[in-house]
């Protein structure tokens, strides 16, 4: 039985979700503030978390940031009244796996949960079949050294302070060095999305990563834009874009 944590400060929403999730054969726990939610996530093993952004004591945004900083990859679906493109992109960029705007139907939430769990299980199966990046090894390419166990990237022996998502993006790019990758391929490979529509999020993360790995982010040497196609990571001698 899959275990779900419902985090929302509105009792009616918690009750509604708890009832419908139990009817759908999920084991359910709940929290009504960010501090309690973070404690439960840190001390319990949940298959997925439904997380409202507007919470007392500690915002859902801060809860999600801390969870991802702790390298906890439990799937998270955001529940929030906010429904602008910026909010969606920002939430997914922070490390959420999906986004359900309020008001919503319990049937829709359950469908999203099942879809995220399927993607997550597929991603885990793929990782087991291709364990090169999960064996705790250290990999070097050009000036970059990637420590897969310690989640660190250095350039010319200088540690780069990457966020968890920037590290995952760098890891994916290095594993596909000298290959042109579309935005949809990056969404699928790094975020686990199997649909298009969030390409802006990829561009934002690419820009953030360039700020940290490039000598001159405005003239990328390693992470190049291939106009009309996507991006290519290369540590070769060709500096043209």
Backbone as numpy.savetxt, mean C-alpha at the origin, in Angstrom:
# Nx Ny Nz CAx CAy CAz Cx Cy Cz
-12.32 -19.29 9.45 -13.16 -18.09 9.45 -12.28 -16.84 9.45
-12.51 -15.96 8.48 -11.72 -14.74 8.38 -12.08 -13.76 9.51
-11.06 -13.08 10.01 -11.22 -12.19 11.16 -11.14 -10.73 10.71
-12.17 -9.95 11.03 -12.28 -8.55 10.59 -12.32 -7.63 11.80
-11.58 -6.51 11.71 -11.68 -5.46 12.72 -12.42 -4.29 12.10
-13.54 -3.89 12.72 -14.33 -2.73 12.27 -13.99 -1.55 13.17
-13.52 -0.45 12.56 -13.13 0.74 13.34 -13.96 1.93 12.87
-14.88 2.37 13.74 -15.72 3.53 13.43 -16.28 4.06 14.74
-16.43 5.38 14.83 -16.93 5.96 16.08 -18.45 6.14 16.07
-19.11 5.69 15.01 -20.57 5.76 14.96 -21.15 4.40 15.32
-21.79 4.26 16.49 -22.31 2.97 16.95 -23.23 2.29 15.94
-24.05 3.08 15.24 -25.00 2.49 14.29 -24.26 1.79 13.15
-23.16 2.40 12.69 -22.39 1.81 11.60 -21.69 0.53 12.07
-21.13 0.59 13.28 -20.46 -0.59 13.84 -21.44 -1.74 13.98
-22.62 -1.45 14.52 -23.64 -2.48 14.70 -24.08 -3.08 13.38
-24.29 -2.21 12.39 -24.72 -2.65 11.05 -23.68 -3.57 10.42
-22.42 -3.15 10.49 -21.36 -3.95 9.88 -21.13 -5.25 10.64
-21.15 -5.17 11.96 -20.95 -6.39 12.75 -22.00 -7.44 12.42
-23.25 -7.03 12.35 -24.35 -7.96 12.08 -24.17 -8.61 10.70
-23.94 -7.78 9.69 -23.86 -8.30 8.32 -22.60 -9.13 8.08
-21.51 -8.74 8.70 -20.28 -9.51 8.56 -20.40 -10.88 9.23
-21.03 -10.92 10.38 -21.24 -12.20 11.05 -22.17 -13.10 10.24
-23.17 -12.48 9.61 -24.07 -13.24 8.74 -23.33 -13.82 7.54
-22.25 -13.13 7.14 -21.44 -13.59 6.01 -20.29 -14.48 6.46
-20.36 -14.95 7.72 -19.38 -15.90 8.28 -18.00 -15.31 8.52
-17.95 -14.04 8.91 -16.71 -13.43 9.36 -16.72 -13.36 10.88
-15.54 -13.49 11.48 -15.38 -13.23 12.91 -15.10 -11.75 13.05
-15.80 -11.05 13.93 -15.73 -9.59 13.97 -15.34 -9.07 15.35
-14.41 -8.12 15.38 -14.14 -7.29 16.55 -14.29 -5.84 16.13
-14.41 -4.94 17.10 -14.61 -3.53 16.77 -13.82 -2.62 17.69
-13.62 -1.40 17.22 -12.99 -0.33 18.01 -13.65 0.97 17.61
-13.75 1.91 18.57 -14.44 3.17 18.29 -13.53 4.39 18.33
-12.23 4.17 18.55 -11.28 5.28 18.49 -9.95 4.77 17.95
-9.12 5.70 17.51 -7.87 5.33 16.86 -6.88 4.63 17.76
-6.79 5.05 19.01 -5.83 4.46 19.94 -6.17 2.99 20.19
-7.45 2.72 20.44 -7.89 1.34 20.67 -7.69 0.51 19.42
-7.97 1.10 18.26 -7.82 0.38 16.99 -6.37 -0.03 16.78
-5.44 0.91 16.99 -4.03 0.61 16.77 -3.56 -0.49 17.72
-4.00 -0.44 18.97 -3.63 -1.46 19.95 -4.12 -2.84 19.51
-5.35 -2.90 19.02 -5.92 -4.19 18.60 -5.21 -4.71 17.36
-4.87 -3.82 16.44 -4.16 -4.26 15.23 -2.78 -4.78 15.58
-2.11 -4.09 16.53 -0.76 -4.50 16.92 -0.75 -5.82 17.69
-1.83 -6.09 18.44 -1.84 -7.26 19.31 -2.69 -8.42 18.82
-3.44 -8.19 17.76 -4.29 -9.25 17.22 -3.94 -9.52 15.78
-4.30 -10.69 15.31 -4.04 -11.04 13.92 -5.36 -11.02 13.16
-5.54 -9.94 12.40 -6.76 -9.78 11.61 -6.46 -10.06 10.14
-7.45 -10.59 9.45 -7.30 -10.80 8.02 -7.52 -9.51 7.25
-8.31 -8.60 7.82 -8.58 -7.32 7.16 -9.14 -6.34 8.18
-8.93 -5.05 7.92 -9.41 -3.98 8.80 -10.27 -3.01 8.00
-11.46 -2.69 8.53 -12.29 -1.62 7.98 -12.05 -0.40 8.84
-11.48 0.66 8.27 -10.98 1.78 9.06 -11.59 3.11 8.63
-12.33 3.73 9.54 -12.85 5.08 9.29 -11.71 6.08 9.48
-11.67 7.13 8.65 -10.60 8.12 8.78 -10.87 9.12 9.90
-12.14 9.46 10.12 -12.48 10.48 11.12 -12.76 9.81 12.46
-11.71 9.70 13.29 -11.81 9.01 14.57 -11.36 9.90 15.71
-11.91 9.71 16.91 -11.41 10.44 18.09 -10.09 9.87 18.59
-9.35 10.69 19.34 -8.08 10.33 20.00 -6.92 10.17 19.03
-7.15 9.49 17.93 -6.11 9.30 16.92 -6.82 9.06 15.59
-6.48 9.85 14.58 -7.18 9.74 13.30 -6.89 8.41 12.61
-7.81 8.01 11.75 -7.59 6.81 10.97 -6.36 6.93 10.09
-6.10 8.13 9.61 -4.90 8.38 8.81 -3.65 8.04 9.60
-3.58 8.50 10.85 -2.41 8.23 11.69 -2.31 6.76 12.06
-3.46 6.12 12.26 -3.45 4.69 12.54 -2.84 3.93 11.37
-3.30 4.26 10.16 -2.80 3.58 8.97 -1.31 3.84 8.76
-0.89 5.08 8.95 0.53 5.40 8.81 1.38 4.57 9.76
0.94 4.46 11.03 1.71 3.71 12.02 1.74 2.23 11.69
0.61 1.71 11.25 0.53 0.29 10.89 1.53 -0.02 9.77
1.57 0.83 8.76 2.49 0.58 7.64 3.94 0.85 8.04
4.18 1.80 8.92 5.54 2.03 9.41 6.05 0.83 10.19
5.13 0.11 10.84 5.49 -1.09 11.59 5.65 -2.31 10.69
5.57 -2.09 9.38 5.68 -3.17 8.39 4.58 -4.21 8.56
3.43 -3.76 9.01 2.27 -4.63 9.12 1.48 -4.49 7.82
1.40 -5.57 7.05 0.76 -5.50 5.75 -0.68 -6.03 5.75
-1.31 -6.05 6.93 -2.72 -6.44 6.99 -3.54 -5.57 6.05
-4.38 -6.15 5.18 -5.18 -5.34 4.27 -6.09 -4.37 5.03
-6.20 -3.15 4.52 -7.03 -2.11 5.14 -7.94 -1.49 4.09
-9.23 -1.44 4.39 -10.19 -0.73 3.55 -10.65 0.50 4.33
-10.53 1.67 3.71 -10.94 2.91 4.36 -12.44 3.12 4.24
-13.05 3.54 5.34 -14.47 3.93 5.37 -14.51 5.42 5.72
-15.02 6.23 4.84 -15.03 7.66 5.13 -16.07 8.39 4.30
-16.54 9.51 4.84 -17.51 10.33 4.12 -16.84 11.12 3.01
-15.50 11.23 3.07 -14.78 11.97 2.04 -14.80 11.17 0.74
-15.04 11.85 -0.38 -15.17 11.13 -1.64 -14.59 11.92 -2.81
-13.51 12.64 -2.59 -12.87 13.35 -3.69 -11.72 12.50 -4.23
-11.29 12.79 -5.44 -10.18 12.03 -6.03 -8.94 12.15 -5.17
-8.68 13.36 -4.61 -7.49 13.55 -3.79 -7.51 12.64 -2.58
-8.68 12.57 -1.91 -8.77 11.74 -0.73 -8.55 10.27 -1.05
-9.09 9.82 -2.19 -8.91 8.43 -2.58 -7.43 8.14 -2.84
-6.81 8.99 -3.64 -5.41 8.79 -3.98 -4.54 8.87 -2.72
-4.82 9.84 -1.85 -4.03 10.02 -0.64 -4.15 8.80 0.26
-5.37 8.29 0.43 -5.56 7.12 1.28 -4.86 5.89 0.74
-4.97 5.67 -0.56 -4.32 4.52 -1.18 -2.82 4.68 -1.17
-2.36 5.91 -1.33 -0.92 6.19 -1.31 -0.34 5.89 0.08
-1.11 6.13 1.13 -0.65 5.85 2.49 -0.52 4.36 2.76
-1.17 3.55 1.94 -1.06 2.12 2.13 -2.37 1.39 2.30
-3.50 2.10 2.07 -4.79 1.41 2.11 -4.93 0.53 0.88
-5.77 -0.50 1.00 -5.96 -1.43 -0.10 -7.21 -1.14 -0.92
-8.15 -0.42 -0.33 -9.35 -0.02 -1.06 -10.03 1.10 -0.28
-11.13 1.60 -0.83 -11.76 2.80 -0.32 -13.26 2.69 -0.55
-14.05 2.78 0.51 -15.51 2.73 0.38 -16.10 4.00 0.99
-16.67 4.89 0.15 -17.25 6.12 0.68 -18.60 5.88 1.36
-18.85 6.66 2.39 -20.17 6.63 3.04 -21.12 7.55 2.27
-22.41 7.24 2.24 -23.06 6.02 2.78 -22.80 4.82 1.87
-22.80 3.64 2.48 -22.54 2.44 1.71 -23.54 1.36 2.13
-23.65 0.34 1.32 -24.49 -0.81 1.69 -23.58 -1.89 2.24
-24.03 -2.65 3.24 -23.23 -3.75 3.78 -22.81 -4.74 2.69
-23.69 -4.96 1.70 -23.37 -5.87 0.61 -22.15 -5.38 -0.17
-22.09 -4.05 -0.40 -20.94 -3.49 -1.11 -19.66 -3.68 -0.31
-19.72 -3.42 1.00 -18.54 -3.58 1.85 -18.04 -5.01 1.83
-18.96 -5.96 1.94 -18.57 -7.38 1.94 -17.95 -7.77 0.60
-18.50 -7.23 -0.48 -17.94 -7.52 -1.81 -16.52 -6.97 -1.91
-16.29 -5.75 -1.38 -14.96 -5.15 -1.41 -13.99 -5.97 -0.55
-14.45 -6.41 0.62 -13.61 -7.23 1.50 -13.16 -8.49 0.76
-14.10 -9.18 0.14 -13.76 -10.42 -0.56 -12.80 -10.16 -1.72
-12.99 -9.05 -2.42 -12.10 -8.72 -3.54 -10.68 -8.44 -3.05
-10.56 -7.67 -1.96 -9.23 -7.37 -1.41 -8.56 -8.64 -0.90
-9.31 -9.49 -0.22 -8.74 -10.73 0.30 -8.27 -11.64 -0.83
-9.01 -11.67 -1.94 -8.58 -12.46 -3.09 -7.28 -11.92 -3.66
-7.17 -10.59 -3.78 -5.95 -9.98 -4.30 -4.78 -10.27 -3.36
-5.04 -10.16 -2.07 -3.98 -10.37 -1.08 -3.49 -11.82 -1.12
-4.41 -12.76 -1.19 -4.03 -14.18 -1.22 -3.29 -14.51 -2.51
-3.71 -13.89 -3.62 -3.02 -14.10 -4.89 -1.61 -13.54 -4.82
-1.46 -12.37 -4.20 -0.14 -11.74 -4.07 0.78 -12.60 -3.21
0.24 -13.15 -2.10 1.04 -14.02 -1.23 1.48 -15.28 -1.97
0.59 -15.84 -2.77 0.93 -17.05 -3.52 2.03 -16.77 -4.53
1.94 -15.61 -5.18 2.95 -15.21 -6.15 4.30 -15.03 -5.48
4.29 -14.40 -4.29 5.53 -14.17 -3.55 6.20 -15.49 -3.16
5.39 -16.50 -2.82 5.95 -17.80 -2.46 6.57 -18.50 -3.67
5.96 -18.26 -4.83 6.48 -18.87 -6.05 7.73 -18.17 -6.54
7.84 -16.86 -6.20 9.00 -16.06 -6.63 9.64 -15.40 -5.42
10.37 -16.16 -4.61 10.85 -15.66 -3.31 12.12 -14.83 -3.37
12.56 -14.38 -4.53 13.86 -13.71 -4.65 13.95 -12.45 -3.79
12.81 -11.75 -3.62 12.85 -10.51 -2.85 12.44 -10.71 -1.40
12.15 -11.94 -1.01 11.70 -12.16 0.36 12.63 -13.10 1.12
13.83 -13.32 0.58 14.73 -14.27 1.23 15.68 -13.60 2.21
15.46 -12.29 2.46 16.29 -11.60 3.44 17.65 -11.24 2.92
17.88 -11.33 1.59 19.18 -11.05 1.03 19.44 -9.58 0.79
20.67 -9.30 0.41 21.09 -7.93 0.06 21.43 -7.92 -1.42
20.88 -6.96 -2.11 21.03 -6.87 -3.56 21.67 -5.53 -3.92
22.56 -5.55 -4.89 23.23 -4.32 -5.31 23.08 -4.14 -6.81
22.75 -2.91 -7.21 22.70 -2.55 -8.61 23.14 -1.10 -8.75
24.16 -0.86 -9.59 24.70 0.49 -9.69 25.12 1.00 -8.33
24.74 2.23 -7.97 25.11 2.78 -6.66 24.19 2.34 -5.52
23.15 1.56 -5.84 22.12 1.22 -4.87 22.32 -0.16 -4.24
22.09 -0.22 -2.93 22.10 -1.49 -2.21 20.75 -1.63 -1.52
20.07 -2.74 -1.79 18.74 -2.97 -1.23 18.84 -4.12 -0.24
18.52 -3.84 1.01 18.50 -4.86 2.06 17.04 -5.26 2.26
16.67 -6.42 1.70 15.27 -6.83 1.71 14.78 -7.21 3.10
15.68 -7.63 3.97 15.28 -8.02 5.31 15.09 -6.81 6.23
15.97 -5.83 6.09 15.90 -4.65 6.95 15.12 -3.50 6.33
14.59 -3.71 5.12 13.80 -2.69 4.43 14.58 -1.38 4.27
15.82 -1.51 3.81 16.67 -0.33 3.66 17.22 -0.26 2.25
17.36 0.96 1.78 18.03 1.21 0.51 19.09 2.27 0.74
20.28 2.02 0.23 21.35 3.02 0.34 21.89 3.31 -1.04
22.43 4.51 -1.20 23.07 4.91 -2.45 24.46 5.41 -2.12
25.47 4.78 -2.71 26.86 5.13 -2.40 27.10 5.11 -0.89
26.57 4.07 -0.24 26.72 3.82 1.21 25.96 4.80 2.08
25.14 5.66 1.49 24.34 6.60 2.27 22.90 6.10 2.32
22.37 5.94 3.54 21.02 5.42 3.71 19.98 6.40 3.18
19.05 5.88 2.38 17.95 6.69 1.86 16.73 6.44 2.74
16.14 7.49 3.24 14.99 7.34 4.14 13.70 7.20 3.32
13.42 5.98 2.92 12.23 5.72 2.12 11.05 5.34 3.00
9.87 5.76 2.59 8.65 5.31 3.25 8.42 3.84 2.85
7.54 3.12 3.57 7.27 1.73 3.20 6.85 1.57 1.75
5.98 2.45 1.26 5.52 2.32 -0.12 6.63 2.68 -1.10
7.46 3.65 -0.77 8.60 3.98 -1.63 9.57 2.81 -1.70
9.76 2.12 -0.58 10.64 0.95 -0.57 10.07 -0.15 -1.47
8.77 -0.41 -1.35 8.14 -1.44 -2.19 8.26 -1.08 -3.66
8.08 0.20 -3.98 8.21 0.64 -5.36 9.64 0.45 -5.86
10.61 0.84 -5.04 12.02 0.67 -5.42 12.33 -0.82 -5.60
11.86 -1.62 -4.71 12.07 -3.07 -4.77 11.53 -3.64 -6.09
10.34 -3.20 -6.45 9.71 -3.69 -7.67 10.46 -3.21 -8.91
10.86 -1.95 -8.90 11.60 -1.40 -10.04 12.93 -2.12 -10.24
13.64 -2.37 -9.14 14.93 -3.05 -9.23 14.75 -4.47 -9.76
13.68 -5.13 -9.35 13.43 -6.50 -9.81 13.03 -6.54 -11.28
12.69 -5.37 -11.84 12.35 -5.27 -13.27 13.26 -4.26 -13.96
14.52 -4.25 -13.55 15.47 -3.28 -14.11 15.58 -3.45 -15.63
15.68 -2.30 -16.30 15.82 -2.24 -17.77 14.55 -2.68 -18.50
13.43 -2.68 -17.78 12.15 -2.99 -18.41 11.26 -1.76 -18.34
10.54 -1.48 -19.42 9.58 -0.37 -19.41 8.29 -0.88 -18.77
7.85 -0.21 -17.71 6.67 -0.63 -16.97 5.57 0.42 -17.11
4.38 0.00 -17.43 3.25 0.92 -17.51 2.76 1.26 -16.11
1.95 2.29 -16.00 1.38 2.66 -14.70 0.50 1.52 -14.17
-0.25 0.88 -15.05 -1.10 -0.22 -14.62 -0.27 -1.39 -14.10
0.88 -1.64 -14.73 1.76 -2.71 -14.23 2.28 -2.37 -12.84
2.61 -1.11 -12.62 3.10 -0.70 -11.30 1.99 -0.77 -10.26
0.77 -0.38 -10.64 -0.36 -0.50 -9.72 -0.56 -1.94 -9.29
-0.50 -2.84 -10.27 -0.69 -4.26 -9.97 0.45 -4.81 -9.13
1.69 -4.45 -9.50 2.85 -5.02 -8.85 3.13 -4.48 -7.46
2.85 -3.19 -7.23 3.19 -2.55 -5.95 1.98 -2.41 -5.04
0.83 -2.04 -5.63 -0.37 -1.82 -4.81 -1.33 -3.00 -4.84
-1.13 -3.91 -5.79 -2.01 -5.07 -5.88 -3.29 -4.80 -6.63
-3.37 -3.68 -7.35 -4.58 -3.36 -8.09 -4.60 -4.10 -9.42
-5.75 -4.64 -9.78 -5.88 -5.28 -11.08 -6.81 -4.46 -11.98
-6.92 -3.17 -11.70 -7.72 -2.29 -12.54 -7.02 -0.94 -12.64
-7.37 -0.21 -13.70 -6.75 1.10 -13.92 -7.57 2.18 -13.24
-7.11 3.42 -13.32 -7.88 4.54 -12.78 -7.19 5.29 -11.67
-6.05 4.78 -11.19 -5.33 5.46 -10.12 -3.91 5.80 -10.57
-3.75 6.14 -11.84 -2.40 6.40 -12.36 -1.75 7.60 -11.71
-2.56 8.54 -11.24 -2.00 9.73 -10.57 -1.22 9.34 -9.33
-1.69 8.30 -8.64 -0.99 7.83 -7.45 0.41 7.32 -7.80
0.53 6.63 -8.93 1.84 6.15 -9.37 2.76 7.33 -9.65
2.26 8.32 -10.37 3.08 9.49 -10.70 3.57 10.21 -9.44
2.70 10.31 -8.43 3.07 10.97 -7.18 4.20 10.20 -6.50
4.08 8.88 -6.42 5.10 8.07 -5.76 6.41 8.07 -6.54
6.32 8.06 -7.86 7.53 8.15 -8.68 8.26 9.45 -8.39
7.51 10.55 -8.32 8.11 11.86 -8.04 8.77 11.86 -6.66
8.11 11.27 -5.66 8.68 11.20 -4.31 9.97 10.38 -4.30
9.94 9.25 -5.01 11.12 8.38 -5.04 12.29 9.07 -5.75
11.99 9.77 -6.82 13.05 10.49 -7.54 13.74 11.52 -6.65
12.96 12.16 -5.79 13.54 13.16 -4.89 14.62 12.55 -4.00
14.52 11.25 -3.76 15.44 10.60 -2.83 16.56 9.82 -3.51
16.34 9.37 -4.75 17.36 8.53 -5.37 18.13 9.23 -6.48
17.60 10.34 -6.98 18.23 10.99 -8.12 19.15 12.14 -7.69
20.34 12.26 -8.30 21.19 13.43 -8.05 20.47 14.72 -8.43
19.72 14.68 -9.54 18.92 15.82 -9.99 17.55 15.29 -10.41
16.55 15.37 -9.52 15.23 14.80 -9.82 14.59 15.36 -11.09
14.96 16.58 -11.47 14.38 17.19 -12.67 14.97 16.60 -13.94
16.12 15.97 -13.82 16.75 15.29 -14.96 17.12 13.87 -14.51
16.15 13.00 -14.43 16.38 11.65 -13.86 17.44 10.86 -14.60
18.30 10.25 -13.83 19.36 9.42 -14.37 19.01 7.94 -14.30
18.29 7.55 -13.23 18.00 6.14 -13.00 16.54 5.77 -13.27
15.63 6.63 -12.85 14.20 6.35 -12.98 13.62 7.26 -14.06
13.57 6.74 -15.27 13.26 7.56 -16.44 11.81 7.43 -16.87
11.28 8.51 -17.40 9.96 8.48 -18.01 10.10 8.08 -19.47
9.34 7.08 -19.86 9.28 6.68 -21.26 7.94 7.18 -21.77
7.95 8.31 -22.42 6.71 9.00 -22.77 5.80 8.12 -23.61
4.54 8.08 -23.18 3.55 7.28 -23.88 3.50 5.83 -23.43
4.46 5.43 -22.57 4.50 4.04 -22.13 4.48 3.91 -20.61
5.38 4.61 -19.93 5.46 4.48 -18.48 6.82 4.87 -17.95
7.43 3.98 -17.17 8.70 4.28 -16.52 9.68 3.12 -16.70
10.97 3.48 -16.64 12.02 2.46 -16.70 13.09 2.78 -15.67
13.46 1.78 -14.88 14.56 1.93 -13.93 15.78 1.26 -14.52
16.89 2.00 -14.55 18.14 1.46 -15.09 19.31 2.14 -14.43
20.36 1.38 -14.14 21.58 1.96 -13.60 22.69 1.93 -14.64
22.30 1.84 -15.93 23.28 1.82 -17.02 23.89 3.20 -17.24
24.70 3.31 -18.26 25.42 4.55 -18.53 24.63 5.53 -19.38
23.50 5.10 -19.92 22.70 5.99 -20.78 21.90 6.92 -19.91
22.26 8.20 -19.89 21.59 9.18 -19.03 20.45 9.89 -19.75
20.20 9.58 -20.99 19.15 10.29 -21.73 17.81 9.82 -21.27
16.81 10.66 -21.45 15.45 10.29 -21.06 14.56 10.17 -22.25
